[in-house]
Amino acid sequence: MSNIYLIRHGQAGTRQHYDTLSALGQQQARLLGEYFAAHNIEFQAAYSGGMSRQQQTAAQVAAAYRDAAKPFPDIQTHDAWREFDLDHVYRAMAPQLCAADPVFKQEYEAQRDQARANAADETAEIHRRWTPCDMKIVEAWLHDKFPYDGESWAAFQQRVATAPLPDHDSNIAVFTSATPTAIWAGRALDIHDTRALRIAGVLHNASITVLRVRGEQVRLFSMNEVPHLTRAEWRTHR
């Protein structure tokens, strides 16, 4: 039996620089690595998506093992673990929603103004919560409401499903994001549609979700664990 540790990246940066870890995100990832090392969890392989925030999380965990004088496997990049391109979705969907809905346009422009006004403040609420505009943009992508030249929701799910699963007993660390984690957790629960996003919405940054794999059978063993984040202010969602 293999244990797949799906690790969500630490807290991301601001809306203008989302594909990087915030200072707190770096700390969350380091605490995760220290927790794993202190509990003598040995990994036989490690994968990461290609996004900076995923790879920075992996680097912090590997550094914690190194500082504890414990081995950590080389981190392999695999495209299956990359999150969908949220920036591309925004660039494509927001203008079309603005053209179709004057109320949305007004709300979206106000949101952008607020983000610009707080661009230097990583802790500002505008960077740390999903707004109604965000949800409308993502829903437009999910349901193919407008033309889109990027990866569709269906294609994204198919890509995530290409992730390699081991056929031997081992612990595998996977540094990914909320939606790929939710898709695999959903598959273990026989959920194959957009309901998986309800899982993504509750996942903490730097959380651990464990799948147990035996042959073709995938079971959800635990989800959204954060034993390393012992303070309330360390437990974040975005």
KOLLO-829344 format. One record per residue: residue number from 1; x negated, y, z of N, C-alpha, C, CB in turn; chain. Coordinates in Angstrom, 1 decimal, decimal comma. Glycine has a CB too. Layout:
<sites>
k:n_px:n_py:n_pz:ca_px:ca_py:ca_pz:c_px:c_py:c_pz:cb_px:cb_py:cb_pz:c
NUM:X:Y:Z:X:Y:Z:X:Y:Z:X:Y:Z:A
...
</sites>
This chain:
<sites>
k:n_px:n_py:n_pz:ca_px:ca_py:ca_pz:c_px:c_py:c_pz:cb_px:cb_py:cb_pz:c
1:-0,8:-1,2:0,0:0,0:0,0:0,0:-0,9:1,2:0,0:1,0:0,0:1,2:A
2:-0,5:2,2:-0,8:-1,2:3,5:-0,9:-0,4:4,6:-0,2:-1,6:3,8:-2,3:A
3:-1,1:5,5:0,4:-0,5:6,7:0,9:-0,9:7,9:0,1:-0,9:6,9:2,4:A
4:0,1:8,6:-0,5:-0,1:9,8:-1,3:0,2:11,0:-0,4:0,7:9,8:-2,6:A
5:-0,8:11,8:-0,1:-0,6:13,0:0,7:-0,4:14,2:-0,2:-1,8:13,3:1,7:A
6:0,9:14,6:-0,4:1,2:15,8:-1,2:1,0:17,0:-0,4:2,6:15,7:-1,9:A
7:0,1:17,8:-0,7:-0,3:19,0:0,1:0,1:20,2:-0,7:-1,8:19,0:0,5:A
8:1,0:21,0:-0,1:1,4:22,3:-0,8:0,3:23,3:-0,5:2,8:22,8:-0,2:A
9:0,0:24,1:-1,4:-1,0:25,1:-1,2:-0,7:26,1:-0,1:-1,2:26,0:-2,5:A
10:-1,7:26,7:0,4:-1,5:27,7:1,5:-0,7:29,0:1,0:-2,8:28,2:2,1:A
11:-0,4:29,9:1,9:0,3:31,0:1,5:-0,4:31,8:0,3:0,5:32,0:2,7:A
12:0,4:32,1:-0,7:-0,1:32,8:-1,9:-0,3:34,3:-1,6:0,8:32,5:-3,1:A
13:-0,9:34,9:-2,6:-1,1:36,4:-2,5:0,2:37,2:-2,8:-2,2:36,8:-3,5:A
14:0,0:38,4:-3,2:1,1:39,3:-3,5:1,8:38,9:-4,8:0,6:40,8:-3,5:A
15:2,9:39,6:-5,1:3,6:39,3:-6,3:2,7:39,6:-7,5:4,9:40,1:-6,4:A
16:1,8:40,6:-7,4:0,9:41,0:-8,5:-0,2:40,0:-8,7:0,4:42,4:-8,3:A
17:-0,6:39,3:-7,6:-1,7:38,3:-7,6:-1,3:37,1:-6,9:-3,0:39,0:-6,9:A
18:-0,2:36,4:-7,4:0,4:35,3:-6,7:-0,5:34,0:-6,8:1,7:34,9:-7,3:A
19:-1,3:33,9:-7,9:-2,1:32,6:-8,0:-3,4:32,8:-7,3:-2,3:32,3:-9,5:A
20:-3,4:33,1:-6,1:-4,6:33,1:-5,2:-4,0:33,0:-3,8:-5,4:34,4:-5,4:A
21:-4,9:32,6:-2,8:-4,4:32,5:-1,5:-4,6:33,8:-0,8:-5,2:31,4:-0,7:A
22:-3,6:34,1:0,1:-3,8:35,3:1,0:-4,8:34,9:2,1:-2,4:35,7:1,6:A
23:-5,1:35,9:2,9:-6,0:35,6:4,0:-5,4:34,5:4,9:-6,3:36,8:4,8:A
24:-4,1:34,6:5,2:-3,4:33,6:6,0:-3,4:32,2:5,3:-2,0:34,0:6,3:A
25:-3,3:32,2:4,0:-3,3:31,0:3,2:-4,6:30,3:3,3:-3,0:31,3:1,7:A
26:-5,7:31,0:3,3:-7,0:30,4:3,5:-7,1:29,8:4,8:-8,1:31,5:3,3:A
27:-6,6:30,5:5,9:-6,6:30,0:7,2:-5,8:28,7:7,4:-6,1:31,0:8,2:A
28:-4,6:28,7:6,8:-3,7:27,5:6,8:-4,4:26,3:6,2:-2,4:27,8:6,1:A
29:-5,1:26,5:5,1:-5,8:25,4:4,4:-6,9:24,9:5,2:-6,3:25,8:3,0:A
30:-7,7:25,8:5,8:-8,8:25,4:6,7:-8,3:24,6:7,9:-9,6:26,7:7,2:A
31:-7,2:25,1:8,5:-6,7:24,4:9,7:-6,2:23,0:9,3:-5,5:25,1:10,3:A
32:-5,7:22,8:8,1:-5,3:21,5:7,6:-6,5:20,6:7,5:-4,5:21,6:6,2:A
33:-7,5:21,1:6,9:-8,7:20,3:6,7:-9,3:19,9:8,1:-9,8:21,0:6,0:A
34:-9,3:20,8:9,0:-9,8:20,5:10,4:-8,9:19,4:11,0:-9,9:21,7:11,2:A
35:-7,6:19,5:10,8:-6,7:18,5:11,4:-7,0:17,1:10,8:-5,2:18,9:11,1:A
36:-7,1:17,0:9,5:-7,3:15,8:8,8:-8,6:15,2:9,4:-7,4:15,9:7,3:A
37:-9,7:16,0:9,4:-11,0:15,5:9,8:-11,0:15,0:11,3:-12,1:16,6:9,6:A
38:-10,3:15,8:12,1:-10,3:15,5:13,6:-9,5:14,2:13,8:-9,6:16,6:14,3:A
39:-8,6:13,9:12,9:-7,8:12,6:13,1:-8,4:11,5:12,2:-6,3:12,9:12,7:A
40:-9,6:11,7:11,7:-10,3:10,6:11,0:-9,5:10,0:9,9:-10,7:9,5:12,0:A
41:-8,8:10,9:9,1:-8,1:10,5:7,9:-9,1:10,4:6,8:-6,9:11,4:7,6:A
42:-9,4:9,3:6,2:-10,3:9,1:5,2:-9,6:9,0:3,8:-11,2:7,9:5,4:A
43:-10,0:9,8:2,9:-9,4:9,8:1,6:-10,3:9,1:0,6:-9,1:11,3:1,1:A
44:-9,7:8,3:-0,3:-10,5:7,6:-1,3:-10,6:8,4:-2,6:-10,0:6,2:-1,5:A
45:-9,6:9,3:-2,8:-9,6:10,1:-4,0:-8,8:11,4:-3,7:-8,9:9,3:-5,2:A
46:-9,1:12,4:-4,5:-8,4:13,7:-4,3:-8,2:14,3:-5,6:-9,3:14,6:-3,4:A
47:-6,9:14,8:-5,8:-6,5:15,5:-7,0:-6,0:16,9:-6,7:-5,4:14,7:-7,8:A
48:-6,1:17,8:-7,7:-5,6:19,1:-7,6:-5,0:19,5:-8,9:-6,6:20,1:-7,1:A
49:-3,9:20,3:-8,9:-3,5:21,0:-10,1:-4,5:22,0:-10,5:-2,1:21,6:-9,9:A
50:-4,4:22,6:-11,6:-5,4:23,5:-12,1:-5,2:25,0:-11,7:-5,4:23,5:-13,6:A
51:-4,2:25,3:-10,9:-4,0:26,7:-10,4:-5,0:27,0:-9,3:-2,6:26,8:-10,0:A
52:-5,3:28,3:-9,3:-6,3:28,8:-8,3:-5,9:28,5:-6,9:-6,6:30,3:-8,5:A
53:-4,6:28,8:-6,6:-4,2:28,6:-5,2:-4,2:27,2:-4,8:-2,8:29,2:-5,0:A
54:-4,0:26,3:-5,7:-4,1:24,8:-5,4:-5,6:24,4:-5,2:-3,5:24,0:-6,5:A
55:-6,5:24,9:-6,0:-7,9:24,6:-5,9:-8,5:25,2:-4,7:-8,6:24,9:-7,2:A
56:-8,1:26,4:-4,4:-8,6:27,1:-3,2:-8,2:26,3:-1,9:-8,2:28,5:-3,1:A
57:-7,0:25,8:-1,9:-6,6:25,0:-0,8:-7,4:23,8:-0,7:-5,1:24,6:-0,9:A
58:-7,7:23,1:-1,8:-8,5:21,9:-1,8:-9,9:22,2:-1,3:-8,5:21,3:-3,2:A
59:-10,5:23,3:-1,7:-11,8:23,7:-1,4:-11,9:23,9:0,1:-12,3:25,0:-2,1:A
60:-10,9:24,5:0,8:-10,9:24,8:2,2:-10,9:23,4:3,0:-9,8:25,7:2,6:A
61:-10,1:22,5:2,5:-10,0:21,2:3,2:-11,3:20,5:3,0:-8,9:20,4:2,6:A
62:-11,9:20,5:1,8:-13,2:19,8:1,6:-14,3:20,4:2,5:-13,6:19,9:0,1:A
63:-14,3:21,8:2,6:-15,3:22,4:3,4:-15,1:22,0:4,9:-15,1:24,0:3,3:A
64:-13,9:21,9:5,4:-13,7:21,4:6,8:-14,3:20,1:7,0:-12,2:21,5:7,1:A
65:-14,1:19,2:6,0:-14,7:17,8:6,2:-16,2:17,9:6,2:-14,3:16,9:5,0:A
66:-16,8:18,7:5,3:-18,2:18,9:5,2:-18,8:19,5:6,5:-18,6:19,8:4,0:A
67:-18,1:20,4:7,1:-18,6:21,0:8,3:-18,5:20,0:9,5:-17,8:22,3:8,6:A
68:-17,6:19,1:9,4:-17,5:18,0:10,4:-18,4:16,8:10,1:-16,0:17,6:10,5:A
69:-19,2:17,0:9,1:-20,2:15,9:8,7:-19,4:14,6:8,3:-21,2:15,6:9,8:A
70:-18,3:14,8:7,6:-17,5:13,7:7,2:-17,3:13,7:5,7:-16,1:13,6:7,9:A
71:-17,3:12,6:5,0:-17,2:12,6:3,5:-15,8:13,0:3,1:-17,5:11,2:3,0:A
72:-15,8:13,6:1,9:-14,5:13,9:1,2:-14,8:13,7:-0,3:-14,0:15,4:1,5:A
73:-13,8:13,1:-1,0:-14,1:12,7:-2,4:-14,1:14,0:-3,3:-13,0:11,8:-2,9:A
74:-14,8:13,8:-4,4:-14,8:14,9:-5,4:-13,3:15,1:-5,8:-15,7:14,5:-6,6:A
75:-13,0:16,4:-6,0:-11,6:16,8:-6,4:-11,5:16,8:-7,9:-11,3:18,2:-5,8:A
76:-10,6:16,0:-8,3:-10,3:15,8:-9,8:-9,1:16,7:-10,1:-10,1:14,4:-10,2:A
77:-9,2:17,5:-11,2:-8,1:18,3:-11,7:-7,2:17,4:-12,6:-8,6:19,5:-12,4:A
78:-5,9:17,5:-12,3:-4,9:16,7:-13,1:-3,7:17,6:-13,4:-4,5:15,4:-12,5:A
79:-3,4:17,7:-14,7:-2,3:18,7:-15,1:-1,0:18,4:-14,5:-2,3:18,7:-16,6:A
80:-0,7:17,1:-14,2:0,6:16,8:-13,6:0,9:17,6:-12,4:0,7:15,3:-13,3:A
81:-0,1:18,0:-11,6:0,1:18,6:-10,3:0,2:20,1:-10,4:-1,0:18,2:-9,4:A
82:0,1:20,7:-11,6:0,2:22,1:-11,7:1,7:22,5:-11,6:-0,3:22,6:-13,1:A
83:1,9:23,6:-10,9:3,3:24,2:-10,8:3,7:24,8:-12,2:3,3:25,3:-9,7:A
84:5,0:24,9:-12,3:5,5:25,6:-13,6:5,0:27,0:-13,6:7,1:25,5:-13,7:A
85:5,0:27,6:-14,7:4,4:28,9:-14,9:5,4:30,0:-14,5:3,9:29,1:-16,4:A
86:5,4:30,4:-13,3:6,4:31,3:-12,8:6,2:32,7:-13,4:6,3:31,5:-11,3:A
87:5,0:33,1:-13,6:4,7:34,4:-14,3:5,3:34,5:-15,7:3,2:34,7:-14,3:A
88:5,1:33,4:-16,4:5,6:33,3:-17,8:7,2:33,3:-17,8:5,1:32,0:-18,5:A
89:7,8:32,6:-16,8:9,2:32,6:-16,7:9,7:34,0:-16,4:9,7:31,7:-15,5:A
90:9,1:34,8:-15,5:9,5:36,1:-15,3:9,4:37,0:-16,5:8,7:36,7:-14,1:A
91:8,2:36,9:-17,2:8,0:37,8:-18,4:9,0:37,5:-19,5:6,6:37,6:-18,9:A
92:9,4:36,3:-19,6:10,4:35,9:-20,6:11,8:36,2:-20,3:10,2:34,5:-21,0:A
93:12,2:35,8:-19,0:13,6:35,8:-18,6:14,1:37,2:-18,1:13,8:34,8:-17,6:A
94:13,2:37,9:-17,4:13,6:39,2:-16,8:14,1:40,2:-17,8:12,5:39,8:-16,0:A
95:13,4:40,4:-18,9:13,9:41,4:-19,9:15,2:41,0:-20,6:12,8:41,6:-21,0:A
96:15,4:39,7:-20,8:16,7:39,2:-21,4:17,8:39,4:-20,4:16,5:37,8:-21,8:A
97:17,5:39,1:-19,1:18,6:39,3:-18,1:18,9:40,8:-18,0:18,1:38,8:-16,7:A
98:17,9:41,7:-18,0:18,1:43,1:-18,0:19,0:43,6:-19,1:16,8:43,9:-18,0:A
99:18,7:43,1:-20,3:19,5:43,4:-21,5:21,0:43,0:-21,4:18,9:42,9:-22,7:A
100:21,2:41,8:-20,7:22,5:41,3:-20,6:23,3:41,8:-19,4:22,4:39,8:-20,5:A
101:22,6:42,3:-18,4:23,3:42,6:-17,1:22,8:43,9:-16,5:23,2:41,4:-16,1:A
102:23,5:45,0:-16,7:23,0:46,3:-16,2:22,8:46,3:-14,7:23,9:47,4:-16,6:A
103:23,6:45,6:-13,9:23,4:45,5:-12,5:22,1:44,8:-12,1:24,6:44,8:-11,8:A
104:21,9:43,7:-12,8:20,6:43,0:-12,6:19,4:43,9:-12,9:20,5:41,7:-13,5:A
105:19,5:44,6:-14,0:18,4:45,5:-14,4:18,1:46,5:-13,3:18,8:46,3:-15,7:A
106:19,1:47,1:-12,7:19,0:48,1:-11,7:18,3:47,4:-10,5:20,3:48,7:-11,3:A
107:18,8:46,3:-10,1:18,2:45,6:-8,9:16,8:45,1:-9,2:19,1:44,3:-8,6:A
108:16,5:44,7:-10,4:15,2:44,2:-10,7:14,2:45,3:-10,8:15,2:43,5:-12,1:A
109:14,6:46,5:-11,3:13,7:47,6:-11,3:13,4:48,1:-9,9:14,3:48,8:-12,2:A
110:14,4:48,1:-9,0:14,1:48,5:-7,6:13,2:47,5:-7,0:15,5:48,5:-6,9:A
111:13,3:46,2:-7,3:12,4:45,2:-6,7:11,0:45,4:-7,2:12,8:43,8:-7,1:A
112:10,8:45,7:-8,5:9,4:46,0:-9,0:8,8:47,2:-8,4:9,5:46,2:-10,5:A
113:9,7:48,3:-8,2:9,2:49,5:-7,5:8,7:49,2:-6,1:10,3:50,6:-7,5:A
114:9,5:48,3:-5,4:9,1:48,0:-4,0:7,8:47,2:-4,0:10,2:47,2:-3,4:A
115:7,7:46,3:-4,9:6,4:45,5:-5,0:5,2:46,4:-5,3:6,5:44,4:-6,1:A
116:5,4:47,3:-6,2:4,2:48,2:-6,5:3,9:49,1:-5,3:4,6:49,1:-7,7:A
117:4,9:49,5:-4,6:4,7:50,4:-3,4:4,0:49,7:-2,3:6,0:51,0:-2,9:A
118:4,1:48,3:-2,3:3,5:47,5:-1,2:2,4:46,6:-1,8:4,5:46,7:-0,5:A
119:1,8:47,0:-2,9:0,8:46,1:-3,6:-0,4:45,8:-2,7:0,4:46,8:-4,8:A
120:-0,8:46,7:-1,8:-2,0:46,4:-1,0:-1,7:45,7:0,3:-2,7:47,7:-0,7:A
121:-0,4:45,5:0,6:0,0:44,9:1,9:0,5:43,5:1,7:1,1:45,8:2,6:A
122:-0,4:42,5:2,0:0,0:41,1:1,8:1,1:40,6:2,7:-1,2:40,2:2,1:A
123:1,3:41,3:3,8:2,3:40,9:4,7:3,7:41,5:4,4:1,9:41,3:6,1:A
124:3,8:42,4:3,5:5,1:43,1:3,2:6,1:42,1:2,8:4,9:44,1:2,1:A
125:7,4:42,3:3,3:8,5:41,4:3,1:8,7:41,1:1,6:9,7:41,9:3,7:A
126:8,5:42,0:0,7:8,8:41,8:-0,7:7,9:40,7:-1,3:8,6:43,1:-1,4:A
127:6,8:40,5:-0,7:5,9:39,4:-1,2:6,2:38,1:-0,5:4,5:39,8:-0,9:A
128:7,0:38,1:0,5:7,2:36,9:1,4:8,6:36,3:1,3:6,8:37,2:2,8:A
129:9,4:36,7:0,4:10,8:36,1:0,4:11,3:36,1:-1,1:11,8:36,9:1,3:A
130:12,2:35,2:-1,3:12,9:35,1:-2,6:14,0:36,1:-2,6:13,3:33,7:-2,9:A
131:14,2:36,9:-3,6:15,3:37,8:-3,7:16,4:37,3:-4,6:14,8:39,2:-4,2:A
132:17,5:37,9:-4,6:18,6:37,4:-5,6:18,1:37,5:-7,0:19,8:38,3:-5,4:A
133:17,3:38,5:-7,3:16,7:38,7:-8,7:15,8:37,5:-9,0:15,9:40,0:-8,8:A
134:15,0:37,1:-8,1:14,1:35,9:-8,3:14,9:34,7:-8,6:13,2:35,7:-7,1:A
135:16,0:34,5:-7,8:16,8:33,3:-8,0:17,5:33,3:-9,4:17,9:33,2:-6,9:A
136:18,0:34,5:-9,8:18,7:34,6:-11,1:17,7:34,3:-12,3:19,3:36,0:-11,3:A
137:16,5:34,8:-12,1:15,4:34,5:-13,1:15,1:33,0:-13,3:14,1:35,3:-12,8:A
138:14,9:32,4:-12,1:14,6:31,0:-12,1:15,8:30,1:-12,6:14,1:30,5:-10,7:A
139:17,0:30,5:-12,2:18,2:29,8:-12,7:18,3:29,9:-14,2:19,4:30,3:-12,0:A
140:18,0:31,1:-14,7:18,1:31,3:-16,2:17,2:30,3:-16,9:17,8:32,7:-16,6:A
141:16,0:30,1:-16,3:15,0:29,1:-16,9:15,5:27,7:-16,7:13,6:29,3:-16,2:A
142:16,0:27,4:-15,6:16,5:26,0:-15,3:17,5:25,6:-16,2:17,0:25,9:-13,9:A
143:18,5:26,5:-16,5:19,6:26,1:-17,3:19,6:26,6:-18,8:20,9:26,7:-16,7:A
144:18,4:27,0:-19,2:18,2:27,3:-20,6:19,1:28,4:-21,1:18,3:26,1:-21,6:A
145:19,3:29,4:-20,2:20,3:30,5:-20,5:19,8:31,4:-21,7:20,5:31,3:-19,3:A
146:18,5:31,6:-21,8:18,0:32,4:-22,9:16,9:31,7:-23,6:17,5:33,8:-22,3:A
147:16,5:32,1:-24,8:15,4:31,5:-25,5:14,1:31,7:-24,7:15,2:32,2:-26,9:A
148:13,3:30,6:-24,7:12,1:30,6:-23,9:11,0:29,7:-24,6:12,3:30,0:-22,5:A
149:9,8:30,3:-24,8:8,8:29,6:-25,6:7,8:28,9:-24,7:8,1:30,6:-26,5:A
150:8,1:28,8:-23,4:7,2:28,0:-22,5:7,7:26,7:-22,2:7,0:28,8:-21,3:A
151:7,2:26,1:-21,2:7,6:24,8:-20,7:9,0:24,8:-20,1:6,6:24,2:-19,7:A
152:9,9:24,0:-20,6:11,3:23,9:-20,0:11,3:23,1:-18,7:12,2:23,3:-21,1:A
153:12,4:23,2:-18,0:12,6:22,4:-16,8:12,4:20,9:-17,1:13,9:22,7:-16,1:A
154:13,0:20,5:-18,2:13,0:19,1:-18,5:11,5:18,7:-18,8:13,9:18,8:-19,7:A
155:10,8:19,5:-19,6:9,4:19,2:-19,9:8,6:19,2:-18,7:8,9:20,1:-21,0:A
156:8,8:20,1:-17,8:8,1:20,2:-16,5:8,2:18,9:-15,7:8,5:21,5:-15,7:A
157:9,5:18,5:-15,6:9,7:17,2:-14,8:9,0:16,1:-15,5:11,2:16,9:-14,8:A
158:9,0:16,0:-16,8:8,3:14,9:-17,5:6,8:15,0:-17,3:8,6:14,9:-19,0:A
159:6,3:16,2:-17,3:4,8:16,3:-17,0:4,4:15,9:-15,6:4,4:17,8:-17,2:A
160:5,2:16,3:-14,6:4,9:15,9:-13,2:5,0:14,4:-13,1:6,0:16,6:-12,3:A
161:5,9:13,8:-13,8:6,0:12,3:-13,7:4,8:11,6:-14,3:7,3:11,9:-14,5:A
162:3,9:12,2:-15,0:2,7:11,6:-15,5:1,6:11,5:-14,5:2,2:12,3:-16,7:A
163:1,8:11,9:-13,3:0,8:11,9:-12,2:0,3:10,4:-12,0:1,3:12,5:-10,9:A
164:-1,0:10,2:-11,9:-1,5:8,9:-11,6:-1,1:8,4:-10,2:-3,0:8,8:-11,8:A
165:-0,7:7,2:-10,1:-0,4:6,6:-8,8:-1,3:5,4:-8,7:1,1:6,1:-8,7:A
166:-2,0:5,2:-7,6:-3,0:4,1:-7,4:-2,3:2,8:-7,4:-3,8:4,3:-6,2:A
167:-3,0:1,7:-7,8:-2,5:0,4:-7,7:-3,3:-0,4:-6,7:-2,6:-0,3:-9,1:A
168:-3,9:0,2:-5,7:-4,7:-0,4:-4,7:-4,5:0,3:-3,4:-6,2:-0,5:-5,1:A
169:-4,9:-0,3:-2,3:-4,7:0,3:-1,0:-5,7:1,5:-0,9:-4,9:-0,7:0,1:A
170:-5,1:2,7:-0,6:-6,0:3,9:-0,5:-5,2:5,0:0,1:-6,6:4,2:-1,8:A
171:-5,9:6,1:0,5:-5,3:7,4:0,9:-5,7:8,3:-0,2:-5,7:7,9:2,3:A
172:-4,7:9,0:-0,8:-5,0:9,9:-1,9:-4,5:11,3:-1,5:-4,3:9,5:-3,2:A
173:-5,4:12,3:-1,5:-5,0:13,7:-1,3:-4,6:14,4:-2,6:-6,2:14,5:-0,5:A
174:-3,5:15,0:-2,6:-3,0:15,8:-3,8:-2,7:17,2:-3,4:-1,8:15,1:-4,5:A
175:-3,4:18,1:-4,0:-3,2:19,5:-3,7:-2,4:20,1:-4,8:-4,6:20,3:-3,6:A
176:-1,2:20,5:-4,5:-0,2:20,9:-5,5:0,7:22,0:-5,0:0,7:19,7:-5,9:A
177:1,9:22,1:-5,4:2,8:23,2:-5,1:4,2:22,6:-4,7:3,0:24,2:-6,3:A
178:5,1:23,5:-4,4:6,4:23,1:-3,8:7,2:22,2:-4,8:7,2:24,3:-3,4:A
179:7,2:22,7:-6,1:8,2:22,0:-7,0:7,7:20,6:-7,4:8,4:22,8:-8,2:A
180:6,4:20,4:-7,7:5,9:19,0:-8,0:6,1:18,1:-6,8:4,5:19,0:-8,4:A
181:5,9:18,6:-5,6:6,1:17,8:-4,3:7,6:17,5:-4,3:5,7:18,6:-3,1:A
182:8,5:18,4:-4,5:9,9:18,2:-4,4:10,4:17,2:-5,4:10,7:19,5:-4,6:A
183:9,8:17,2:-6,6:10,2:16,3:-7,7:9,9:14,9:-7,3:9,5:16,7:-9,0:A
184:8,7:14,7:-6,7:8,3:13,3:-6,3:9,0:12,9:-5,1:6,8:13,3:-6,1:A
185:9,3:13,8:-4,1:10,1:13,4:-3,0:11,5:13,0:-3,4:10,1:14,5:-1,9:A
186:12,0:13,8:-4,4:13,4:13,5:-4,9:13,4:12,2:-5,6:13,8:14,6:-5,9:A
187:12,4:11,9:-6,4:12,4:10,6:-7,1:12,4:9,4:-6,1:11,1:10,5:-8,0:A
188:11,7:9,6:-5,0:11,7:8,5:-4,0:13,1:8,4:-3,4:10,7:8,9:-2,9:A
189:13,9:9,4:-3,4:15,3:9,4:-2,9:16,3:9,2:-4,0:15,6:10,7:-2,1:A
190:15,8:8,9:-5,2:16,7:8,7:-6,4:17,4:10,0:-6,8:17,7:7,6:-6,1:A
191:16,7:11,1:-6,6:17,2:12,4:-7,1:16,4:12,9:-8,3:17,2:13,5:-5,9:A
192:17,1:13,1:-9,4:16,3:13,4:-10,6:16,8:14,6:-11,3:16,5:12,2:-11,6:A
193:17,5:15,5:-10,6:18,0:16,7:-11,3:17,6:17,9:-10,5:19,6:16,7:-11,4:A
194:18,3:19,1:-10,7:17,8:20,3:-10,1:18,1:20,3:-8,5:18,6:21,5:-10,7:A
195:18,7:19,3:-8,0:18,9:19,2:-6,5:17,5:19,1:-5,9:19,7:18,1:-6,2:A
196:16,5:18,7:-6,6:15,1:18,6:-6,0:14,6:19,9:-5,6:14,2:18,0:-7,0:A
197:15,2:21,0:-6,2:14,7:22,3:-5,8:15,1:22,7:-4,4:15,2:23,4:-6,8:A
198:16,2:22,0:-3,9:16,5:22,3:-2,5:15,4:21,8:-1,5:17,9:21,6:-2,1:A
199:14,7:20,8:-2,0:13,6:20,3:-1,2:12,4:21,3:-1,3:13,1:18,9:-1,7:A
200:12,2:21,8:-2,5:11,1:22,8:-2,7:11,3:24,0:-1,8:11,0:23,2:-4,1:A
201:12,6:24,4:-1,7:12,9:25,7:-0,9:12,6:25,6:0,5:14,3:26,0:-1,1:A
202:12,4:24,4:1,1:12,2:24,4:2,6:10,7:24,0:2,9:13,1:23,3:3,2:A
203:9,9:23,8:1,9:8,5:23,3:2,2:7,7:24,5:2,7:7,9:22,7:0,9:A
204:7,0:24,2:3,8:6,0:25,2:4,3:4,8:25,2:3,5:5,7:24,9:5,8:A
205:4,1:26,4:3,5:2,8:26,4:2,9:1,8:25,5:3,7:2,2:27,9:3,0:A
206:0,9:24,9:3,0:0,0:23,9:3,6:0,6:22,8:4,3:-1,0:24,7:4,5:A
207:1,8:22,4:3,9:2,5:21,3:4,5:2,1:20,0:3,9:4,0:21,5:4,4:A
208:2,4:18,9:4,6:2,0:17,5:4,2:3,3:16,7:3,9:1,1:16,8:5,2:A
209:3,4:16,2:2,7:4,5:15,2:2,4:3,9:13,9:2,0:5,5:15,8:1,3:A
210:4,2:12,8:2,6:3,6:11,6:2,4:4,5:10,6:1,6:3,1:10,9:3,7:A
211:4,0:10,1:0,5:4,7:9,0:-0,2:3,9:7,7:0,0:4,8:9,3:-1,7:A
212:4,6:6,6:0,2:4,0:5,3:0,3:4,3:4,5:-1,0:4,5:4,5:1,5:A
213:3,3:4,0:-1,7:3,4:3,4:-3,0:3,0:2,0:-2,9:2,6:4,2:-4,1:A
214:3,8:1,1:-3,3:3,5:-0,3:-3,4:4,0:-0,8:-4,8:4,1:-1,2:-2,2:A
215:3,1:-1,1:-5,7:3,5:-1,4:-7,0:4,2:-0,3:-7,7:4,3:-2,7:-7,0:A
216:5,4:-0,6:-8,2:6,3:0,4:-8,8:7,2:1,1:-7,8:7,1:-0,3:-9,9:A
217:7,1:0,7:-6,6:8,0:1,2:-5,5:7,4:2,4:-4,8:8,4:0,1:-4,5:A
218:8,1:3,5:-4,8:7,7:4,8:-4,2:8,7:5,1:-3,1:7,5:5,9:-5,2:A
219:8,2:5,2:-1,9:9,1:5,6:-0,7:8,6:6,9:-0,1:9,1:4,5:0,3:A
220:9,5:7,7:0,4:9,2:8,9:1,1:9,0:8,5:2,6:10,3:10,0:0,9:A
221:7,8:8,7:3,0:7,5:8,3:4,4:7,6:9,5:5,4:6,0:7,8:4,5:A
222:7,2:10,7:5,0:7,4:11,9:5,8:7,4:13,1:4,9:6,3:12,0:6,9:A
223:7,9:14,2:5,4:8,1:15,4:4,5:7,9:16,7:5,3:9,4:15,4:3,8:A
224:7,1:17,6:4,7:7,0:19,0:5,3:6,4:19,0:6,7:8,4:19,6:5,3:A
225:5,4:18,2:6,9:4,8:18,2:8,2:3,8:19,3:8,3:4,1:16,8:8,4:A
226:3,7:20,0:9,5:2,8:21,0:9,7:2,2:20,9:11,1:3,4:22,4:9,5:A
227:1,7:19,8:11,5:1,2:19,7:12,9:-0,1:20,6:13,2:0,8:18,3:13,2:A
228:-0,7:21,0:12,1:-1,9:21,8:12,2:-1,6:23,3:12,4:-2,8:21,6:11,0:A
229:-0,3:23,7:12,1:0,1:25,1:12,2:0,9:25,2:13,5:1,0:25,5:10,9:A
230:0,1:25,4:14,6:0,7:25,3:15,9:1,3:26,6:16,4:-0,3:24,9:16,9:A
231:1,2:27,7:15,6:1,8:29,0:16,0:2,9:29,3:15,0:0,7:30,1:16,0:A
232:3,9:29,9:15,5:5,1:30,2:14,6:4,6:31,1:13,4:6,2:30,9:15,4:A
233:3,7:32,1:13,7:3,3:33,0:12,6:2,5:32,4:11,5:2,6:34,2:13,3:A
234:2,0:31,2:11,8:1,2:30,4:10,8:2,1:29,7:9,8:0,2:29,5:11,4:A
235:3,4:29,5:10,2:4,3:28,7:9,4:5,1:29,6:8,4:5,3:27,8:10,3:A
236:4,7:29,5:7,2:5,3:30,4:6,2:5,9:29,5:5,0:4,3:31,4:5,7:A
237:6,7:30,2:4,1:7,2:29,5:3,0:6,8:30,1:1,7:8,7:29,6:3,1:A
238:6,3:31,3:1,6:5,9:31,9:0,4:4,7:32,8:0,6:7,0:32,7:-0,3:A
</sites>
